[in-house]
Amino acid sequence: MRDKSSATVSASPVIPAAPAARAAAPAAGVWWGLLGVAAFSFTVPLTRVAVAGLSPLFIGSGRAVVAAALASAALILTRQRLPLGRQWARLAVVAGGIVVGFPLLTSFALTSAPASHGAVVIALLPAATATAAVLRGHERPPAAFWLATAAGAAAAVGFAFAQPGGFGQLHWADLLLLGAVAAAAVGYAEGGLLARQLGAWQTVSWALVLAAPLMVALAALAVAQQPPSGTPAQWASFAYLGVVSMFLGFFAWYRGLAIGPMTQVSQIQLVQPVLSIGWAALLLGEALTPSTLLGGAAVIACAGLAVRARVKPPLGPPQS
């Protein structure tokens, strides 16, 4: 069979899915996922730093342009073959979620919402990702998993709610953040499945390249409307968002999701609001109360329980 046939690609996954992968490396998916979450935990506070001087449209689109330039160079230098057929449509779903939707929506939301407030709504992302993984990947987590997931989401929201500026009143920023959660959950689930065929860094790289024309146009519009002018700290934050949050962090995150099970690995995100609020206190001076230790411990405990829950085999063959 020809090397470029879609059947060959489906039959020889780049990253084997669990449970085969679990037999060789029981905690591999979890550790890769944790590395990705650690990288992403800086995203909310550093976006808050950047929007103090740079326009949200420039940050949301410009960071994708920076990442797309890096992705293009990596794909060319390693001579990656083009995705095939339906893989482009699936990459469009990934791009819509993680390249366009999440960065733009969070950038606009954080122009008015504190970083700790943003962590409140984003704390719902693990449950949203697990739900998307069940619907898309046909994983069958047991009841214990869903109980731990619900407890983790409640603990994460309650923990962030207890922080000064945590929840406050519902306003338009919350709607943008909820939209960002939905977009990222779909992008994570589809990207995790596609990474089994294309590879982790290849998946995010092709998604960035696919979205590049739109993001370049939006970045140009942002520059025309408001020429970017920021402090060194704001530009450094923007650089992190483009290089790490938008590119390198996904190397680890998509590899973890691809090894899976996605429903388990996604729960590692429960520690992200704890880390994000900690970074917000350190970098932005947002108040950090003694309840952080108790709330953070509860969130991490729920994440551990969810990760340890056994996942039943998929109902059918992996989705392509």
N, C-alpha and C positions, 0 to 999 in steps of 0.2 A: 504494500500500500504506500502511496506517496507520502513523503514526510510532512507535507502541508495539508493533508486531508483533515477534516474536522473529526473524523472517527479516530484517527491516530491521536489527536490531541486529547479527546475525551477518555481514551483507553489508557493513556499514560500521563496521569496528573503530575504536575511539577511538585506539588506538596500533597502527600497522601492525607486523606481525612481520617479523623478518629472513627472507629476504634483502632485501626491498624497502626496509626501513628502513636496512640497511647501505649501500645504494647512495647514499642521501642523506647519511648521517652514519655513517661507518665505525666510529667509536669511541664513539658515543653511548651504547649500552647499557652498555659497560664503564665509562665515566665516571660515569653515573648509579649503577651498581652500586657503584663505589668510594666515592661519596659516602654511600650507604646503609651500607656496611661501616664507614666511619669513624664514623658515628653509633652503630652497634651495638657498636663495639669498647669502648665505655665500660660496656656493660651488665653484664658479669660483675664487674668490680671495684666498680662502684657498687652492684650487688646485694649484694656482700659487705659493703660499708659499711653498707647499710641494714639487713641482717638482724642486725647487732650490737645493734640497739635495737628494731627493729620485728619483729613476727611474720612468718614466711614466708607464711602464708596471707593476711595483710593486704597484704603487698607484692605477691604474685602476683595477687591479685584487685583490690586497690585501684588499682594502676597501670592496669589495664584500665578501671576505672570512670572515672578521670580522662581517659583517652584517649577513651572512649565519649562523655563530655560534650563534649569538643572536636569529635569527629566529628559528633555530632548537630547542633551549632551550625553547622558547616561545610556539612553537607548541607541544612539548612533555609535558611541564608542564600543559598546558591547555587541553591536550588530544584531539586535533583537529582530525577530521576524514579525511581520505585521499580524495583528489579530485577524481572525477569520470570521466571515459571515455574521452570525448572530452575536458574536462576542462584541462587536461594535455597538449594537443596541444595548447590551448589558453594561458596557463601559459608559454609555450615555447616562444610564441610571446612576452609576457610581459618581460620575462627574456632576450630575445635577444635585446629588446629595452632599458630597463632601467638598467639591471645588466651588460650586456656585451657591447652593442654598445655605449651608452652615456658616461659611465665612461672612457672607454679606449680611445675613440676618443677625448674627451675633454682633457684628461691627456696628450696625445701626442701633441695636438694642442697648449696647454698652456706652453709647453717647450720653445716656441719662441714668442707666441703672448701675449701681455699684458692682464691683467684681463679685463680692459675696452674694449679692442678689442674683447675679447671673448663675452662680454655682447652684442656687436653689433649684431652678427649673432644669438645668442641665443634669442635675442629680437623677432626673427621671429617665435619662438616656439608657442606662443598663436594661431597665425593664422594657423600654421601647425596642431596643436592639434584640433582646431575647424573643420578644413577640414577633418581630420581623424575621428572625432566624427560623422560628417554628413555622411560620407561614410559607417562607421561601425554601427553606432547606429540609422541611418535614422531619425535624428532630422531634423527639418525644420525651421531654423532661418529665420526671415523676412529680407527684404532688408536693414532695418535700422541697423540690427546687422552686416551685412557684411560691410556696410559703416563705422561703428564705428570700426570694426576689422581692416579694411584696413587703416583707419586713425591712429589707435593705433600702427600698425606695422610701418607705415611711421614715426610717431612721435618718437617711440622708437629707430628706426634706426637713424633718424635724430638727436635725442638727443645724442645718443652714438657717432655718427659721429663727433659731435661738440667737444667731449672731446679729449684732447691730446692723440695721439696714438690710437684713436678710430677706424678708418677704414684703413687708410694707403693704401697700395697696396695689391691687391688680391694675395695670395700665397697659398702654400699647407696647411697651418694651417686653412685657410678659408674653404677649401674643407672638411677637417676633421670636422670642426665645423658644416658645413651644413649637413654632414652625421649624426652627433650627434643629430641635430635638428630633422631630419627625423626619426631616431631610437626612440627618446624619444616620439615624437608625436604618433607613432604607439603604443608604449608601454603604454602611458597614456590612449589612447582611449580604447584599449583592456582591460587594467587593470581596468579602471573605470566601464566598463560593467561587467566584471567578479567579481568585488567587490560586486555587487548586489547579487551574489549567494554565494560567499565564505566569504564575509566580507572584510573590507579594509586592516587591518593588516595581515589577513590570506593570502590575495592575494599576497602581496609583499613578505611575508615569504615563501610561497610555490615556488614563482618564484626564490628567492634566493637559496633555497635548491636545486631546479632543476638545476640551473646553477653552483652549488658549485663544482662538480668534475672538470669542465673546468677551473674555476677560481682558484682552488687550484693548478692545474697543471701549469697554467700561472704564478701564484705567485711563485711557486717553481722554474720555469725557470728564473724568474726575479732575485730571490735571488742567483741562481747559476751564472748568468751572472754578477751581480753587487750586492754584499752583502749590504743591506741597512744600511746607516749610515747618520743620520741627526741630526739637532739641536733639542732642546726641542720644539721650536716653530713649526718646520716642523713635528715632531711626533704628536704634539697636533693637528695640522691641519689634518693630516692623520686620527687621532682618530675621529675627527668631521665628516670627510667624510664617515667613516665607520659606525659610530653609528647614526648620525643624517641624513646626506644627503642620505645615502643608505638604512636607515632602519626607524627611527622614523618619519622623515619628510613625508614618504609615508603613514603613518597611517592617518594623516590629509588630505593629498592630494587626496588619492584614496577615502576616505570617501566623500570628497567634490564632486569629479567627479561622484561618484555613486549616490549621492542625486541629483546632476545635476540641470538643464540640462548641459551636458558637454560643449556644445558650449559656454554657458555663463560663467561657472566656469573657463574654460580654459583661459578666458580673464584676470583673476586676475593676470596671469603671466606677463602682461604688466608692472606691477610695479617692477618686478624682476630686469630688467637691471638698473632701477633707484637705487634700494637698493644695487645692486652688485657694481655699480660704486662708490656709497657712501662708502661702506665697503672697496673697493680698495683704495680710498683716505685715509681712516682712518688707515687701516692696512698696506698698501704698500707704502703710500706716493705718489700715482699717482695723478697728478694735478686735482683739482676740480675747475672749472670756474664758474662765476656767471650765465652762461647759464643753469647750473644744475637746478636752481629753476624754470625757465621758462619751460625748456624741461620736467622736472619731473612733473610739474603741468599739462602739455598737455597730457603726457602719462597716468597719473592717471585719468584725465577727460575722455579720450577715453575709458579706462577700465570701468569706471562707466557707460558710455552710453551703452557699449556693454552688461554689466551685466543686465542693466535695460530693454533691448530689450526683448520683449515677444517671446517665442519660441513656434511654433506650435507643436501639437502632432506628434509623429512619424508616418511615412507612413505605417508601419506594426508592427507586434508584436516585442518585444525586442529580439535582437539577442542572441542566446545561444551558 
